Amino acid sequence: MSRRCELTGKGPMTGNNVSHANNKTKRRFLPNLNDVTLQSETLGRGVKLRISAAALRSVDHRGGLDAFLAKAKDEDLSPNALKVKKEIAKAQASA
């Protein structure tokens, strides 16, 4: 399981721990990932995703999973999220 957000593509970053004596040692900044089940209004079911806390706020801000995925770029999405996006688009086109 990779440490990457399924909706935004956020992953680990690198940097330095800096001591009081200004010694620098390498470290990793990991994204704040959470396992969540988001409800899709179009599909009428929940979708399990591993997303960052910032992405969860963005989904809420845009008005739900369906609206978020409609605006999201395909290259940022995981294969799982991309599959859900296509299912939603197909369901909206037929309705």
C-alpha positions as CSV (number, residue, x, y, z in Angstrom):
1,M,0.0,0.0,0.0
2,S,1.6,3.2,-1.2
3,R,1.6,6.4,0.8
4,R,-0.2,8.4,-1.9
5,C,-3.6,10.1,-1.8
6,E,-6.0,8.5,-4.3
7,L,-7.7,11.7,-5.2
8,T,-5.0,14.4,-5.2
9,G,-1.8,12.3,-5.8
10,K,-0.1,13.8,-2.8
11,G,2.9,11.6,-1.7
12,P,5.9,11.7,0.6
13,M,8.3,14.7,0.4
14,T,11.8,14.8,1.7
15,G,13.5,17.4,3.8
16,N,15.8,17.9,6.8
17,N,15.5,17.6,10.5
18,V,17.4,20.7,11.8
19,S,18.7,20.5,15.3
20,H,19.4,23.5,17.6
21,A,23.1,23.1,16.7
22,N,22.0,23.4,13.0
23,N,22.9,19.8,12.2
24,K,20.9,18.5,9.3
25,T,19.7,14.9,8.9
26,K,17.4,13.6,6.1
27,R,13.7,12.9,6.9
28,R,10.4,12.2,5.1
29,F,7.3,14.3,5.4
30,L,4.4,11.8,5.0
31,P,0.9,12.9,3.9
32,N,-1.9,12.6,6.4
33,L,-3.8,9.7,4.9
34,N,-7.1,8.3,6.1
35,D,-9.2,5.3,5.0
36,V,-12.6,6.7,4.3
37,T,-15.9,5.6,2.7
38,L,-17.4,8.4,0.6
39,Q,-21.0,8.2,-0.6
40,S,-21.7,8.7,-4.3
41,E,-25.1,10.2,-4.9
42,T,-25.2,9.1,-8.5
43,L,-24.1,5.5,-7.8
44,G,-26.1,5.2,-4.6
45,R,-23.3,3.5,-2.7
46,G,-20.2,4.1,-0.8
47,V,-16.7,4.1,-2.2
48,K,-13.7,3.2,-0.1
49,L,-10.6,5.4,-0.7
50,R,-7.4,6.2,1.0
51,I,-7.2,10.0,0.9
52,S,-5.4,12.9,2.6
53,A,-7.2,15.0,5.2
54,A,-6.8,18.0,2.8
55,A,-8.5,16.0,0.0
56,L,-11.4,15.1,2.4
57,R,-11.9,18.8,3.0
58,S,-11.8,19.5,-0.7
59,V,-14.4,16.9,-1.4
60,D,-16.6,18.4,1.2
61,H,-16.0,21.9,-0.2
62,R,-16.9,21.0,-3.7
63,G,-20.2,19.3,-2.7
64,G,-19.4,15.6,-2.6
65,L,-17.4,12.9,-4.3
66,D,-19.3,13.2,-7.6
67,A,-18.6,16.9,-8.0
68,F,-15.0,16.5,-6.9
69,L,-14.3,13.7,-9.4
70,A,-16.0,15.6,-12.3
71,K,-13.5,18.4,-11.9
72,A,-10.4,16.3,-11.0
73,K,-7.6,15.7,-13.5
74,D,-7.3,12.1,-14.6
75,E,-3.5,12.0,-14.1
76,D,-3.9,12.9,-10.4
77,L,-6.4,10.0,-9.7
78,S,-5.5,6.5,-8.7
79,P,-6.7,3.6,-11.0
80,N,-9.4,2.9,-8.4
81,A,-10.6,6.5,-8.3
82,L,-10.5,6.7,-12.1
83,K,-12.7,3.7,-12.4
84,V,-15.3,5.3,-10.0
85,K,-15.1,8.5,-12.0
86,K,-16.0,6.6,-15.2
87,E,-18.8,4.7,-13.5
88,I,-20.3,8.0,-12.3
89,A,-20.0,9.6,-15.8
90,K,-21.7,6.6,-17.4
91,A,-24.5,6.6,-14.8
92,Q,-25.1,10.4,-15.3
93,A,-25.1,10.1,-19.1
94,S,-27.7,7.3,-19.0
95,A,-29.9,9.1,-16.5
